[in-house]
Amino acid sequence: MELLPGDRENLAIQTRGGPEKHEVTGWVLISPLSKEDAGEYECHASNAKGEATASAKIHVVETLHEIALTKGRWC
């Protein structure tokens, strides 16, 4: 597991306020995306009110045609 943010030039952590008052939305921007960026990513957040965790998998394809052939396989 790699902790972010790190020293990767193609990765940026973004945050902004909202959608509700006193909330913050965050996301990871990977650009340009490469096969090496494929894998599972986890987000951990905590404050005085508690903790939350979410995860997502990134599968990098070479062509759009690959999406139609493998759709639903990663669910």
Secondary structure, 3 states (H helix, E strand, C coil): CCCCCCCCCCEEEEEEECCCCCCEEEEEEECCCCHHHCEEEEEEEEECCEEEEEEEEECCCCCCHHHHHHCCCCC
